[in-house]
Amino acid sequence: MMPRSPSKPKRKPSAFRRFAESAGRRGEFWAALLLRLKFYRILASRVKTPVGEIDLIAARGKLTVFVEVKSRSFSPQEFEALEAVNRKRIVRAAQYWLIREPKRADGELRFDVIFLAPFAPPRHITNAFDGTGLI
């Protein structure tokens, strides 16, 4: 990783950004727990690549699942959250990850979304979108 340019001082994140970051981490924790209860093995979380980020990567047998976690303040916002998923970014990040983990590229691949909202059960949408063009 490259060091930060000395001309750009590091800014402190705003209170909203810190809150959003902590809420995202909590959501990913609960989504990982849900997947473990469904007998998935968590391979990685918060995978950052030059082309995007993947919230969770899980496996069950030869199946590799790339999971986007969406937390919302209430359940009816799920449709908007699904529309907001940047599918191309996730697919590109998955391609990048698979190049570095070629053993996983031979098995079945899937893209899921897990919705979390207070006072509502988590919703796991399997095969939420197609990863057309994936390795």
N, C-alpha and C positions, 0 to 999 in steps of 0.2 A: 504494500500500500504506500502511496506517495505521501510525503509529509505536506501539511497544509502550507499554502503560500504565505510568506511572512507579510505580504501586503494586505492580506485579508484577516483581520482579527477575528478570533472565534467569538461568536455571539452566544449569549445565554438564551436558551429556548424560552419562549413565552410560557406563562402559566397554562394557557390553553393547550399548547403543544406538549407540555409535560403531562397534563391530564390525559390527553389523547394517547400519548405513548404508553402511559401506565394502563389505561383501559385496553389498549391493543394487546399488551402483554398478558393481562388477565384473561382476555378473550381467547388468546392462543393457548393458555394453560388449560382452560375448560374444554376447548376443542380437542386438545391432545388427550385429555382424560377421557372424553367421549370416545375417541378413536381407540384408545387402549381397551376400554370396556367392550368394544366391538372386535377385539382381538387383532388389532393392527399394531404393528411395531413402528414407533416413531424413529425415522432415520435421521431427520434433521428438522430444525425449526429456525425461522428467521434467516433463511438462506439469502444472502445478498450477492448478486452477480452484477457485472457491468451493465447488463441489459434489463435488470429488474429484480424484484424480491419475491420470494415464495414464502408464505407464512409457515406451512408445515409440509413435510414430505413423509409419507407413511408407506408401509408395505404390509402385505399379507400374502405369504407364499411368493409367487412370481409376479404378483400385481404391485405396481408402484403407483401411488396416488399423490398428486400435487394438490394441496388443499389451500384455498383462500378462505380466510375467516373474516366474517362481517358481523360486527356488533352494532346494534341499533338501539335507540332508546325505547322503541316499542315495536311489536311484531308486525303490524301492517306495512312497515317500511321495507319488508324483504324484497318485494318486486323492484323497487328503486335501487336497492343495494345490489341485486343481481345485474341490473342494467349497468351499474357503475363499475362492475368488474372489468378491468382492463385485460381482456383475454389475450391479446397479442403479446403484451408484456409478460404475462405468466407463461405462455407457451415458449417465448424466446428464452426466458430464464430457465425453464425446464430443459430446453435443448442444451443450453450451456452446462447445466448440472449433469445431464446425461453424458455429455462428452467427457466429463471428469469422472463419471461413474459408469463406464461402458457395460459392466455386468448387468445393470438394471435395465439397459436399453433393449435387451433381448426379450424381456417379459412383456406382459400386458401393461399399458399405461392408461391412466384415467385422471380427469380433472374434476374435483369436487369443490363444493362450497358449503361451509357450515355457518348458519345464521344463529346468532345469539341475541336474546333480548330479555330484559328483566321480567320476571314472573311468567315466562313462557318457556316451554321445553326447547332445548336446542334442536334445530332442524338440519339434518345432514342430507344435502342434495347430491346424490351420486351421479356421475356423468353430467355435471351441470353444463358443460360445454365441450365442444369437440376440439381436439388438439391437432387439427388437420395441418399437415406439413411437418409434424414432429418426426424426429429421426426414426 
